[in-house]
């Protein structure tokens, strides 16, 4: 009865004199938001309901989490919190005035909710009005606000603070992020030394400590130095700041952020990120050529006038009237400011049945077992996003015009289509230096980041990322002895090289390039773009061909020799993800994308790439390691940076690659790779190389080619601490392994997976084994392989992600998916039936196995 009164809009008001007495038992649970508290007053933690929704939003006065009508009872039952602030935005029809004009009907005199307005609403006929009430559970008593005179002072202060609190996503807001940057006072008068320094397009390292991440180029003298250290262990040693204190040179640009659109610049004197209006000139001083990317009088870069516009038109299907799509599976996602890479990947992910079942199919269980703060739980946020995209609740066709007036009079909401993935992005990018920024990112890197999080946060007995996992067999042959070595590794993406030499329109390309150069010299508009046409078969052939192994060390010869490597599929995944390797850097420092057209097939057969293992007549290379070279002076041995970069390009952490090359004496990338495989499960695998004494180096080096530990057990003292808190031993070990032996994070992991506490030890043993088989197969020590879904190598295309622009650090992504027999384009919030899907211009392709 009480629930019906509340949810139908009825009031259960108390007498004014009783309000203070009524709230007394709840006063200890009511908090005033403090600096640093996140107040979620615009979005439900479990859904995309908001104050705009029909049931409004309930904000807990203790945790400041928001909940829609469907989920408020869950939070009350779980926490016992009774006091909520109910927020509702009404759409009000204006009433005619005496002169015939429209006058508004008002209940509250202002808008106080930080919400977007619906641009489809005619502002001459309708307006918005916000309403706030206190609601007490379980009796559902409602107290209208403002009610200053009759409420206790603490309650009034808490309500005012909550209503005036800033959005927890303020830093995610692209507008505020851009507006905060001001032009540096040093930019115009910056002095640059004529010292002959020229910066190469790659291979940078700090000139004082050899770090290769978080590097900054001082714009006065060209010094390359590392940035400051961050609390999470990332960053550098602060040598860039030390250099400023010694020299007073004020501006530095972060290497790796330089694109034709600008770069990240920091002012040490002003102690904040700044804009440098003369960045192209300042970079050109050190040989970084951005002059050809200068802005012209009409506001467009020279290379933007025709080629890029053409690409944008084709991929977004501009000029074609596209029919909007609505309903389950046709929900768009708002672009939060260069978040289109996330939108495109997540649309593709949740079109896969295994991910739908894992998260949306298990939604009630995930929500019931979510931690007290569901905004910080990966599985909760995945389930929320999946439900938002697949339920159809946020993708409804616009109402007929004759019904709008009736709906408004009844004060129901006007449909707001699409969802805003702010909460999802804030969590999934937390702690990541790139994905947490507002810069554009590589969709392929985000896909792998997502898979890593899925692997680390199991959501049941079957991990949905299993559908992408496959084994790669690598065959390495010594060209002199002809002996071979076979190894296996796990991968999730097939990276396909672009065989430019196989272009079928070479004559047209040569003619176009001559015309382009002539137009550039004469300052005329460029000619109409001619795009290289590459046969898919040529790219597949390039993938399968042997590659030379730099500095190959042959165990048969006990010396360096020429070697070649070929890769084959030891298993075929259920879903094959193919990345076209389009992106590179030119020698002029300009990020380049190979603007090519590849005739990607709708049906793909790669059974001929199945690995065959050791063949009759082949002789294996001896399993003998090279001698480990340990110098008396730890600094005497230079690290072969080419080998480091080869390993880093495989996806291994940079510091781990440096240690691998160091401890194997710069013999070859192949030998260093073996070191990585043998040590990748060690807790300090990705920690920086630290050498303080000869003995320590010898200790580390002695284990290079020794036996690999199979248990990889966490420190016993950490296990004992967790056991002392009442948890099972196997659960403690699993939590520590999942968090890289971080005790605090391990405890958080346990509390965020309460369902595991109820499982038996044998079940935990089984799950723990499943989590470690991947490491065992990589190290060659386990008889079981990683969980794979092997089968036929015949596939059908069902989706692709396309990129527009010159670099992964700029531009735009869209996704095309085949649903219900037709192609659909997902362009952020816009979801339409595709008329001309540009399958030849994609960047990442998704295939599913054809049942045999």
LINGIGI-V213013 format. One record per residue. PHI is phi in radians with two decimals (NA if undefined). PSI is psi in degrees with one decimal (999 if undefined). OMEGA is omega in whole degrees, 0 to 359 (* if undefined). Layout:
phi/psi/omega
PHI/PSI/OMEGA
PHI/PSI/OMEGA
//
This chain:
phi/psi/omega
NA/-46.0/179
-1.17/-40.4/179
-1.07/-42.5/180
-1.09/-38.8/180
-1.11/-41.3/181
-1.20/-50.2/188
-1.33/-11.1/175
-1.69/4.5/178
1.63/0.1/180
-1.30/158.5/181
-1.87/146.8/171
-2.11/64.5/189
-1.25/144.4/174
-1.69/156.5/174
-1.08/145.3/187
-1.00/-40.7/184
-1.22/-16.6/183
-1.62/-5.2/186
-1.09/-46.9/181
-1.06/-45.3/179
-1.11/-37.9/180
-1.09/-36.8/186
-1.50/-12.2/184
-0.95/-46.3/182
-1.12/-21.3/185
-1.71/-5.8/185
-0.98/-39.2/180
-1.12/-19.7/182
-1.65/-5.9/181
-1.64/122.9/181
-2.00/152.8/173
-1.69/123.6/180
-0.98/131.0/179
-1.85/170.8/177
-1.05/127.4/182
1.78/-20.5/176
-1.25/137.8/176
-1.68/123.9/181
-1.88/113.7/183
-1.69/79.8/184
-1.84/8.5/180
-2.09/-4.7/186
-2.74/137.8/176
-1.21/144.9/180
-1.23/-23.4/184
-1.93/-11.3/182
-2.58/-175.1/179
-1.81/23.9/172
-1.18/150.7/183
-2.57/178.4/174
-1.01/-19.7/175
-1.26/-23.2/184
-1.19/160.5/184
-1.01/-39.6/180
-1.57/0.1/181
1.22/-163.5/182
-2.32/137.0/178
-1.85/123.2/180
-1.90/122.1/180
-1.13/130.4/182
-1.40/5.1/177
-2.01/-45.6/182
-1.72/-16.9/181
1.14/21.8/174
-1.51/146.1/180
-1.76/145.9/180
-2.48/136.7/175
-1.36/174.0/183
-0.96/-38.1/185
-1.21/-22.7/189
-2.06/-3.7/183
-1.14/-37.8/180
-1.12/-36.0/179
-1.06/-45.8/181
-1.15/-40.7/180
-1.09/-45.6/181
-1.13/-36.4/185
-1.34/-35.8/188
-1.93/-22.3/185
1.35/4.2/177
-1.19/135.2/188
-1.95/-21.8/188
-1.86/122.9/181
-2.28/148.4/173
-1.71/116.5/182
-1.63/123.3/183
-2.01/134.6/181
-2.53/132.9/173
-1.84/126.9/179
-1.82/148.5/170
-1.80/116.4/189
-1.92/134.8/175
-1.41/133.0/175
-1.32/140.9/181
-1.77/147.4/181
-1.10/140.1/176
-1.59/-178.6/182
-1.08/-32.3/182
-1.56/6.4/180
1.65/-11.2/179
-1.36/173.7/181
-1.63/131.2/174
-2.02/140.0/182
-1.39/145.8/168
-1.57/129.0/185
-2.20/137.3/169
-1.88/-45.5/174
-1.95/150.1/188
-1.56/1.9/183
-2.69/162.9/170
-1.66/126.7/182
-2.17/3.4/179
-1.77/135.0/182
-1.45/73.9/182
-2.14/154.1/175
-1.34/147.9/176
-1.64/157.5/182
-1.51/113.6/183
-1.20/-16.8/180
-1.36/-12.4/182
-1.42/131.8/179
-1.30/109.6/185
-1.19/-16.0/178
-1.32/-22.1/184
-1.92/-24.1/185
-2.36/160.0/175
-2.57/169.4/180
-1.75/151.0/177
-2.58/128.1/182
-1.74/147.2/182
-2.39/141.1/179
-2.31/140.3/177
-2.46/150.0/167
-1.55/135.1/179
-2.17/130.6/181
-1.89/123.6/176
-1.73/151.8/7
-1.58/0.0/185
-1.49/-6.3/176
1.06/35.1/174
-1.23/138.4/180
-2.01/135.8/177
-2.18/111.5/182
-1.18/146.9/177
-2.07/151.0/0
-1.37/150.0/180
-2.56/55.8/193
-1.09/-41.8/188
-1.18/-27.9/190
-1.89/-9.3/179
-1.66/148.5/174
-1.00/148.5/185
-1.00/-40.5/181
-1.05/-42.0/181
-1.15/-43.7/179
-1.06/-44.6/180
-1.11/-43.1/181
-1.11/-42.3/179
-1.13/-44.9/179
-1.08/-42.8/180
-1.13/-38.6/180
-1.18/-43.2/182
-1.18/-29.5/181
-1.65/-2.2/182
-1.12/144.1/178
-1.33/158.3/179
-1.08/139.0/177
-1.17/-9.8/181
-1.82/20.4/185
-0.97/-40.4/180
-1.23/-18.3/179
-1.48/-11.8/185
-1.26/117.2/185
-1.12/-32.6/182
-1.17/-48.9/181
-1.16/-33.0/180
-1.11/-41.0/181
-1.29/-41.1/187
-1.20/-23.7/182
-1.20/-23.5/182
-1.40/128.7/178
-2.07/153.5/177
-1.12/134.9/181
-1.22/142.9/177
-1.21/-15.2/181
-1.61/-13.0/189
-1.05/-44.8/186
-1.25/-34.8/186
-1.90/16.7/184
-1.07/129.0/177
-1.57/130.6/177
-2.08/127.6/184
-1.28/137.5/177
-1.56/71.5/185
-1.88/8.4/176
1.33/9.1/181
-1.23/131.7/175
-2.23/133.2/185
-1.76/124.9/178
-1.28/163.0/181
-1.33/-4.9/180
-2.82/174.7/177
1.36/23.2/182
-1.31/154.1/172
-2.71/154.4/180
-1.09/132.9/184
-1.27/-8.1/181
-1.94/-26.7/184
-2.36/2.3/177
1.19/11.9/174
-1.13/150.5/182
-2.11/12.5/178
-2.23/155.7/179
0.94/53.7/183
-1.76/143.1/183
-2.22/134.4/179
-1.71/116.8/177
-1.26/126.2/188
-1.41/-0.5/176
-1.64/-50.7/185
-2.03/-0.9/177
1.39/13.4/178
-1.21/139.1/176
-1.89/115.2/187
-2.42/157.7/184
-1.44/155.0/180
-1.44/-168.1/185
-1.39/162.6/178
-1.45/140.3/179
-1.87/161.1/185
-1.09/-25.1/182
-1.52/7.5/178
1.64/-7.3/179
-1.54/-177.8/178
1.72/-139.3/183
-2.59/-154.3/184
-1.86/10.6/174
1.32/20.7/183
-1.24/-26.1/177
-1.14/-41.1/178
-1.18/-42.3/178
-1.03/-40.1/180
-1.10/-39.6/178
-1.11/-42.4/180
-1.12/-31.2/180
-1.39/-33.8/188
-1.96/-28.3/185
1.42/9.1/179
-1.31/117.0/199
-1.51/-29.8/190
-1.93/143.0/176
-2.49/148.9/179
-2.02/140.3/181
-1.41/121.6/178
-1.20/138.5/184
1.75/-11.4/178
-1.88/0.6/184
-1.37/120.6/177
-2.36/171.5/175
-1.04/-17.3/181
-1.60/-5.5/180
2.42/-159.1/182
-2.86/164.8/177
-1.49/119.6/182
-2.08/138.5/179
-2.17/139.5/177
-1.86/113.8/179
-1.19/-34.1/181
-1.23/-43.2/181
-1.50/-9.1/175
1.01/43.2/178
-2.89/158.8/172
-1.11/143.4/184
-2.40/170.3/171
-1.71/142.4/174
-2.09/98.8/181
-1.07/-17.3/182
-1.92/29.4/186
-1.08/-37.6/181
-1.10/-43.1/179
-1.13/-44.9/182
-1.14/-36.1/178
-1.30/-36.0/179
-1.06/-27.8/179
-1.04/-28.5/181
-1.88/21.3/175
1.47/10.0/178
-1.65/101.8/192
-1.50/105.6/175
-2.10/10.5/184
-1.10/-36.7/182
-1.25/-6.5/178
-1.77/13.3/180
-1.12/152.8/179
-1.34/133.6/179
-1.56/178.0/185
-1.10/-28.9/181
-1.55/8.1/174
1.51/-0.3/179
-1.90/144.0/172
-1.25/150.8/184
-0.96/-40.3/183
-1.48/5.7/177
-1.64/-14.0/193
-1.11/-44.1/184
-2.20/-52.7/186
-1.02/-48.1/185
-1.23/-36.9/178
-1.08/-40.3/179
-1.06/-44.2/180
-1.11/-43.6/180
-1.10/-40.0/180
-1.15/-44.9/185
-1.16/-47.6/185
-1.21/-37.2/180
-1.53/2.6/179
0.99/43.9/179
-1.19/150.0/180
1.47/-1.8/179
-2.02/132.8/179
-1.32/112.4/183
-1.80/137.2/182
-1.48/121.6/178
-1.08/146.1/179
-2.01/140.9/181
-2.34/160.4/175
1.95/-176.8/180
-0.98/128.8/179
1.49/0.1/181
-2.16/40.3/182
-1.72/130.3/179
-1.47/169.6/180
-2.25/133.5/181
-1.20/140.6/174
-1.46/118.2/183
-1.50/8.5/186
1.86/91.5/183
1.05/34.2/176
-1.87/14.8/181
-1.12/-26.7/178
-1.10/-41.0/178
-1.17/-44.7/181
-1.03/-45.4/183
-1.13/-44.2/182
-1.15/-42.7/183
-1.22/-33.0/175
-1.08/-42.8/180
-1.17/-42.7/182
-1.05/-46.0/184
-1.50/11.0/167
-1.60/-3.2/182
-1.66/124.5/185
-0.96/-37.2/182
-1.10/-37.6/177
-1.30/-34.0/177
-1.09/-45.3/181
-1.17/-41.1/185
-1.13/-40.1/187
-1.85/-51.5/181
-1.33/-40.6/179
-1.16/-27.9/180
-1.80/19.3/187
-0.98/-49.1/181
-1.02/-42.9/181
-1.15/-41.8/180
-1.10/-44.8/182
-1.17/-39.5/181
-1.16/-32.3/181
-1.73/9.7/180
-1.18/154.1/179
-1.20/174.6/182
-1.07/-28.2/175
-1.95/90.5/184
-1.19/-13.8/178
-1.21/-15.0/182
-1.94/23.1/179
-2.08/124.5/185
-1.08/-49.1/184
-1.13/-36.5/177
-1.09/-44.4/182
-1.23/-33.3/175
-1.17/-43.5/180
-1.12/-40.4/179
-1.08/-47.2/181
-1.13/-44.5/180
-1.05/-43.3/178
-1.14/-39.4/179
-1.08/-37.4/182
-1.40/-32.1/191
-1.82/-16.6/186
-1.31/-25.5/186
1.43/-2.6/182
-1.15/-26.7/182
-2.00/25.1/179
-2.52/79.3/182
-2.09/140.6/181
-1.10/150.2/179
-1.08/147.5/181
-1.30/155.7/176
-1.16/144.4/187
-0.98/-34.2/183
-1.27/-14.9/180
-1.63/-16.3/186
-1.09/-44.3/183
-1.05/-44.0/180
-1.09/-41.7/181
-1.11/-42.5/182
-1.13/-39.5/181
-1.09/-31.6/179
-1.48/2.0/177
1.01/34.8/171
-1.54/167.0/184
-1.39/151.4/167
-1.47/141.4/187
-1.09/131.4/174
-1.95/106.4/184
-1.53/149.3/179
1.58/162.5/180
-2.18/156.1/178
-1.91/112.5/186
-1.47/39.6/183
-1.08/-49.0/182
-1.12/-40.7/179
-1.11/-47.2/181
-1.14/-40.9/180
-1.05/-39.3/182
-1.37/-48.6/188
-1.20/-22.2/181
-1.75/1.0/184
-1.02/126.0/178
1.45/-6.3/179
-1.64/122.7/187
-1.10/-25.4/182
-1.72/-52.0/184
-1.18/-20.8/177
-1.44/-6.0/180
-1.58/176.2/177
-1.70/14.0/179
-1.46/156.0/175
-1.17/148.4/183
-2.28/170.1/178
-1.44/122.1/181
-1.07/-33.7/179
-1.16/-40.2/178
-1.16/-38.0/178
-1.18/-38.4/177
-1.00/-46.3/180
-1.19/-35.8/176
-1.07/-42.8/179
-1.11/-45.6/180
-1.06/-38.5/178
-1.07/-42.7/178
-1.18/-38.2/177
-1.08/-41.8/180
-1.10/-38.1/184
-1.42/-11.6/183
-2.23/76.0/184
-1.04/145.5/183
-2.18/36.4/182
2.39/-169.1/184
-1.25/-24.0/183
-2.10/124.7/180
-1.48/124.6/183
-1.11/-23.4/180
-1.23/-9.7/177
-0.99/-27.2/185
-1.19/-19.5/181
-1.69/-18.4/190
-1.34/136.6/174
-2.56/163.6/180
-1.78/137.7/177
-1.93/126.6/174
-1.64/124.6/178
-1.93/123.2/180
-1.89/116.6/179
-1.94/131.0/183
-2.16/133.5/173
-1.36/120.5/185
-1.20/-23.2/182
-1.54/-47.4/181
-1.54/-16.0/182
1.19/9.4/179
-1.42/160.0/189
-2.27/161.0/172
-2.36/134.2/178
-1.94/130.0/174
-2.33/160.6/178
-2.20/147.1/175
-2.49/161.0/179
-1.62/142.6/176
-2.55/166.2/181
-2.22/-10.9/183
-2.38/136.4/172
-1.60/112.5/182
-1.64/115.9/187
-1.82/119.0/179
-1.22/153.3/177
-1.60/115.2/182
-1.49/77.2/184
-1.03/-32.4/182
-1.17/-14.2/182
-1.69/10.9/181
-0.97/136.7/183
-1.55/-5.7/180
-2.15/48.1/184
-1.06/-40.2/181
-1.10/-42.3/179
-1.13/-37.4/180
-1.17/-40.4/179
-1.14/-44.5/179
-1.11/-40.5/179
-1.11/-42.7/181
-1.11/-38.9/177
-1.10/-44.5/179
-1.12/-37.5/181
-1.15/-42.2/179
-1.15/-39.8/178
-1.11/-42.7/179
-1.13/-37.4/180
-1.17/-41.8/179
-1.16/-36.2/181
-1.57/2.6/182
0.99/39.8/175
-1.77/161.5/175
-1.03/145.7/181
-1.18/156.7/178
-1.23/170.7/178
-1.08/135.2/186
-1.09/138.0/170
-2.02/118.1/184
-1.71/135.5/179
-1.11/132.7/179
-1.82/114.3/186
-1.98/126.2/176
-1.17/137.0/177
-1.05/-36.3/181
-1.04/-32.8/180
-1.23/-38.1/177
-1.16/-40.4/179
-1.14/-36.9/178
-1.15/-40.5/179
-1.12/-35.0/178
-1.12/-37.5/187
-1.52/-10.4/183
-1.33/151.4/179
-1.14/146.5/176
-2.03/142.7/177
-1.20/141.7/177
-1.78/116.1/181
-1.17/137.3/175
0.88/45.6/181
-1.19/130.8/176
-1.79/118.2/183
-1.60/121.4/177
-1.26/-20.7/177
-1.27/-35.9/182
-1.69/-12.8/187
0.94/42.0/181
-2.87/168.0/176
-1.25/144.7/183
-2.68/173.8/174
-1.36/139.2/179
-2.49/153.3/178
-2.27/150.1/182
-2.27/137.0/173
-2.19/148.3/181
-2.06/139.5/177
-2.43/164.1/179
-1.48/114.6/172
-1.37/-19.4/173
-2.65/156.3/177
-1.91/130.4/183
-1.33/164.4/175
-1.14/-40.3/177
-2.15/122.5/182
-1.74/121.7/177
-1.80/122.7/183
-2.01/122.1/176
-1.82/128.4/174
-1.52/120.0/185
-1.38/81.5/185
-1.61/-17.7/193
-1.79/141.3/180
-2.76/176.2/174
-2.00/138.3/174
-1.47/165.3/178
-1.16/-18.5/179
-1.54/9.8/177
1.37/-0.9/181
-1.44/123.1/175
-1.07/131.8/183
-2.12/142.2/171
-2.05/131.8/178
-1.26/106.4/183
-1.46/90.6/187
-2.22/159.1/174
-2.02/119.4/181
-2.06/128.0/183
-1.34/72.4/181
-1.09/131.0/184
-1.39/149.4/172
-1.26/-32.4/178
-2.12/131.7/187
-2.23/131.4/177
-2.16/112.1/180
-2.08/26.4/179
-1.05/-26.8/181
-1.22/-10.7/179
-1.66/11.0/179
-1.16/133.2/179
-1.19/148.8/182
-2.05/-8.4/180
1.29/-168.6/181
-1.11/126.7/184
-1.71/155.2/177
-0.98/133.8/180
1.63/-15.1/178
-1.46/141.5/179
-2.03/129.9/184
-1.34/147.5/173
-1.15/141.7/179
-1.05/143.5/179
-1.48/66.6/183
-2.14/130.3/180
-1.49/154.4/177
-1.28/160.7/178
-1.13/139.6/179
-1.54/121.9/183
-1.65/117.5/179
-2.16/109.8/183
-1.31/156.0/175
-1.12/-38.5/176
-1.69/112.5/183
-1.01/-25.0/182
-1.56/-3.2/185
-1.29/-24.2/184
-1.60/111.8/175
-1.29/151.9/179
-1.70/130.4/180
-1.25/102.6/187
-1.20/-27.1/179
-1.15/-39.6/177
-1.17/-38.7/178
-1.04/-46.2/183
-1.18/-35.4/176
-1.03/-43.8/180
-1.24/-39.9/181
-1.10/-34.7/179
-1.17/-18.6/176
-1.38/-8.6/178
1.84/3.7/179
-1.43/151.0/179
-1.02/142.3/185
-1.06/-44.0/182
-1.15/-34.7/177
-1.13/-38.6/178
-1.13/-40.4/180
-1.14/-41.7/178
-1.13/-40.1/181
-1.07/-45.5/180
-1.16/-39.8/180
-1.11/-50.5/185
-1.25/-14.1/177
-1.83/16.5/170
1.17/28.7/179
1.04/26.7/184
-1.22/-47.4/178
-3.08/162.9/176
-1.15/-31.9/180
-1.09/-45.0/180
-1.18/-41.1/179
-1.11/-34.8/178
-1.06/-42.2/178
-1.08/-37.0/177
-1.09/-42.0/180
-1.08/-45.5/181
-1.07/-35.1/183
-1.38/-18.5/187
-2.15/5.2/190
-1.22/-15.2/179
-1.64/1.0/181
-1.30/144.8/184
-1.02/-33.6/183
-1.72/23.4/184
-0.94/-45.0/185
-1.73/8.4/179
-1.29/153.0/180
-1.07/152.0/178
-1.22/118.4/180
-2.15/121.4/181
-2.24/110.4/182
-1.90/-18.7/182
-2.76/160.3/181
-1.07/-39.1/182
-1.07/-39.2/181
-1.18/-37.9/178
-1.13/-44.1/180
-1.07/-38.8/180
-1.09/-44.2/180
-1.21/-41.2/183
-1.19/-30.2/183
-1.12/-24.0/183
-1.61/3.4/187
-1.02/-48.6/183
-2.04/22.2/175
-1.43/-174.4/180
-1.19/143.6/179
-1.62/130.9/177
-1.14/136.2/183
-1.56/-24.6/186
-1.49/-33.4/182
0.87/44.1/186
-1.24/143.0/174
-1.18/164.0/178
-1.00/133.2/185
-1.08/-32.3/181
-1.15/-33.8/177
-1.22/-40.0/178
-1.06/-42.2/182
-1.12/-37.5/180
-1.08/-44.4/182
-1.21/-39.9/178
-1.07/-38.5/181
-1.11/-17.7/178
-1.53/1.8/175
1.77/10.2/181
-1.71/156.3/179
-1.19/152.2/182
-1.08/-45.8/182
-1.12/-35.0/178
-1.18/-38.9/178
-1.10/-44.2/180
-1.13/-43.0/181
-1.12/-41.4/179
-1.11/-41.5/180
-1.17/-39.5/178
-1.14/-37.8/182
-1.23/-18.3/184
-2.10/21.8/176
0.99/41.8/176
1.08/32.9/174
-1.68/112.4/188
-1.07/-45.6/182
-1.11/-45.1/180
-1.18/-32.6/179
-1.11/-41.3/178
-1.14/-41.3/176
-1.07/-39.7/180
-1.08/-42.5/180
-1.11/-45.7/182
-1.18/-25.7/179
-1.50/-3.3/177
-2.25/61.0/184
-1.11/-24.2/182
-1.14/-23.0/182
-1.30/-23.3/180
-1.15/-26.7/183
-1.50/-9.5/183
-1.42/153.9/181
-1.31/160.9/179
-1.06/-40.6/177
-1.03/-38.0/179
-1.14/-40.4/178
-1.15/-38.7/177
-1.03/-43.8/181
-1.11/-45.2/181
-1.17/-35.5/179
-1.15/-38.8/177
-1.08/-42.8/181
-1.09/-34.2/182
-1.30/-18.9/185
-1.83/-4.7/183
-1.15/-29.3/179
-1.09/-44.5/179
-1.14/-38.2/181
-1.12/-42.3/182
-1.20/-35.4/179
-1.15/-38.7/181
-1.45/-5.5/180
1.24/25.1/186
-1.96/-10.5/185
-1.88/147.4/177
-1.41/-23.2/178
-1.61/147.9/176
-1.71/174.2/176
-1.15/160.3/182
-1.24/109.7/182
-2.21/160.3/179
-2.07/75.6/184
-1.30/154.4/179
3.11/-155.0/181
-1.17/154.4/178
-1.71/28.7/178
-1.83/128.8/188
-2.34/160.8/174
-2.22/136.7/181
-1.24/132.2/176
-2.28/-1.9/179
-3.03/158.2/174
-2.73/149.4/177
-1.92/131.4/182
-2.01/147.9/179
-2.08/136.9/175
-2.01/133.8/180
2.25/178.6/185
-1.64/-12.8/185
-2.68/155.0/175
-1.17/-14.1/180
-1.54/3.8/177
-2.64/179.2/176
1.65/-151.1/188
-2.68/147.3/177
-2.03/144.1/168
-2.35/163.5/182
-2.22/136.9/172
-2.00/130.8/179
-2.27/144.3/177
-1.65/114.0/182
-2.30/133.7/178
0.92/39.0/174
1.47/2.1/179
-2.44/156.0/181
-1.43/141.7/180
-2.25/137.1/178
-1.77/129.3/177
-1.93/102.8/182
-2.04/81.4/186
0.98/-119.9/182
-1.28/-19.2/185
-1.55/119.0/178
-2.14/117.7/185
-2.43/158.4/171
-1.19/129.9/182
-1.46/135.6/178
-1.74/-34.2/182
-2.38/73.0/182
-1.08/120.9/184
-1.42/69.0/185
-1.13/-19.2/182
-1.47/-9.3/185
-1.95/12.8/183
-1.25/165.2/178
-1.94/-43.2/178
-2.24/130.1/183
-2.03/144.1/181
-2.07/121.9/178
-2.07/146.3/172
-2.04/149.5/185
-1.18/138.7/175
-1.49/122.4/181
-1.01/135.3/182
-1.53/999/*
//
